[in-house]
Amino acid sequence: MFYKRTESGYKNLGEGVEFKALVHGDKTMLCEFRIKAGKGVPDHEHPHEQTGYLVKGKLRLFIRDEAMELKPGDSWCVPGGVPHRAEVLEDSVVIEVFCPPRKEYL
């Protein structure tokens, strides 16, 4: 599967949060998230392992009881079943891999 960059196809996950599934296979999925400053991702968990890379912006990520302020070039991994959330401090672009793919994102 190939993906050529386009500005279309983003889906709204809530006010100021949009994403696009870029490519996926049987075992992994690559997504791009664009999140506005002041918005965030509420506390949640899912069975998928989630590995991310901050392309642009600044955010504070909470994994269990740990918090880290992240800047472009920083990355993280959230094991499946672990509570996590994010506060977006500047308009941000995030690339994340989910394993296995999140069917609700396809």
N, C-alpha and C positions, 0 to 999 in steps of 0.2 A: 504494500500500500504506500502511495506517495501522497504528499500534501503540498500544494503550492499556495503560498501566502495570499490571502484575500481579506478584505475588511468585512465581508458578509458572513453570515452564519452564526453570529454570537447569540447566545440565549441568556435571558435575564434570570438570575437566581435570587433577586431581591433588589431593593433600591440601591443603586450605585455598584452593583456586583453583576458582572457578566462573564460568560465563559464560552469556550468553544473546544470540543473534542477535536484534536488535530489528526491523530492517527491512532489506531489500536490493532492489536492482534488477539490471539487467544489468551495470552497471559498478562499483557500490559496495555495501558492506555496513556497517551500523552495529551494533556489539556493546557490551554492558556486561559488565565483569569485576568481580568482587568477590574480593579477595585478602586473606587474613589476615596480620597482622604475623608476621614471621619466615619466611614462605614466599617464594616467588619464582617467576620464570620462568627456566628454565635457558637457557644460550647456545643459540641457534638462528638459522636464517634461512629465508626463504621468498620466493617470487617476487613476493609482494604488497607494494605500498606500504602503509605502516601509519602513520596519523596519529592521535594520541591527545591526550586531555584528562583531567587528574586532577581529579575531582569532590571527593573526600574522601580524607584520609590523607596519607601521605608515603612516597615510594619513591626509590630510587636506580636510574637507568636508565643502562645501558651501551650505547652505539652505537659499533661498531668499538672503538677505543681510548679514546673519550671517555666520561666519566661525569658525570652531573649529578644532584644531589639535587633532587627535585621536590616542590612543595607544591600544595595546591588552587589551581586557576586556571592552572597551568603546562601547557604542551603541547609536543608533539614530532612529528617526522616521521622515519620510518625508510624509506629507499629499499628497493625490492625487492632481494633477494640480499645484503643486508648483515647480518652477525652482530650480534645484540643479546641482552640479558638484563636482568632486573630483580630487585632485592632490595627486599622490602617492609618498610619500617621501622615503619609503623602500618597498622592495618586500612584498606584502600583501596578506592575505587570509581573505576574507569577507564572512560571511553567511548572507543572506537576505531573508526576507519573503515578498511576494507581495500578496496584496489582492485587487481585485480578481486576480487569476492567469494570468500571461502574456502569452497569446496564442502564441505569436511569439517566446517564449522561450521553448515551448513544442516540 
